[in-house]
């Protein structure tokens, strides 16, 4: 089994999900062989809570925010190893590989493609185009990015980019594995996570006549504010889209390699992301860039999911049943004929792929918890059914200063059947629906709390 996770990839930035301008030809073609899941919602946001849920099969909501796995957490890798399956982890997502976080524990093979985007990477040559990355007179929104951007400027080709390095490392591992023992290879790509600075030919496809300054790290409201020009907004979105197209190429290269070495006929392949990415206003989001706020909206909580079954189950079908992050561990176990442990909240999605069932749950939740990023009591919550999306911030202080209260204070309700991007709040028209959904979500939370982590 091979699981490919590409970080921060919006659900709506794929051709196979109806986007007619994004260029994702490799995954669009691959999707024809897959069951396409339309309703994967990440229950715990962002990066580490999602990995916690995926690796433990448990809802992080309402127990955990951003943080490490605990020594007592039962991990997918440990269960596989104990049952004769060889678990391997290859990637370049720094938080996942940081010492003490526990996510690499029990993997039989771990390979970290080491470039630290948080400011501790080795210095490279600036290059002639380096000055274009820093708008004159403008405060750079992430000063820690300077060493990383210098390093990018020193790269000679797209094969130096980390998603390419990760894909090639996975190919090498697959070439060297003797296949006598079943395996689960988890490939964790940090892209298209910001900063977005693909080779120019990739972002030029989306904004060919732009001549201004580049903003490779998306604007961060806390430091830049909403003073981007219309051209800068379009350029930043082009940089993100170009990064998606570049990742698509290298994910496709890995899939093609699986085919070339004869593994596709006997290997289940899963492609997904850990969450989406806020990209401003309107269909792009609710006014924010990046994911530093407790944001339970569509643009962040919705994630793509493709499952290619080696026996062809689900091929070319779109499945609208709800899936959550915690379903990953039971699904992987099910692929090897193993049952989930008693403590797992998640369920295998393979019965949906094979057509045995249409759905495994009636709704999905999404929550953004504080942990190291926010204080206790500043969580957001949301619940989605086929028709409705309801969200609220139950404990946000009503007297918060305006500069620190972009989070909505009042509950909101959206019609998913005609407003998937959640732009038109209809709670005033359907207050009884909002009350019913909040009650359902509160009861669900109470049930989880009663069981404990």
Helices and strands as residue ranges (DSSP letters): E 2-6, G 15-17, H 25-31, E 35-41, E 44-45, H 47-56, H 76-82, E 86-91, H 94-97, E 109-112, G 130-133, G 143-145, H 146-154, G 158-160, H 162-176, E 183-189, H 200-203, H 230-260, E 269-272, E 279-280, G 282-284, E 288-289, H 298-301, E 302-303, E 305-308, E 318-324, H 327-335, H 350-354, E 364-368, E 380-384, E 388-392, G 402-404, E 412-415, H 431-451
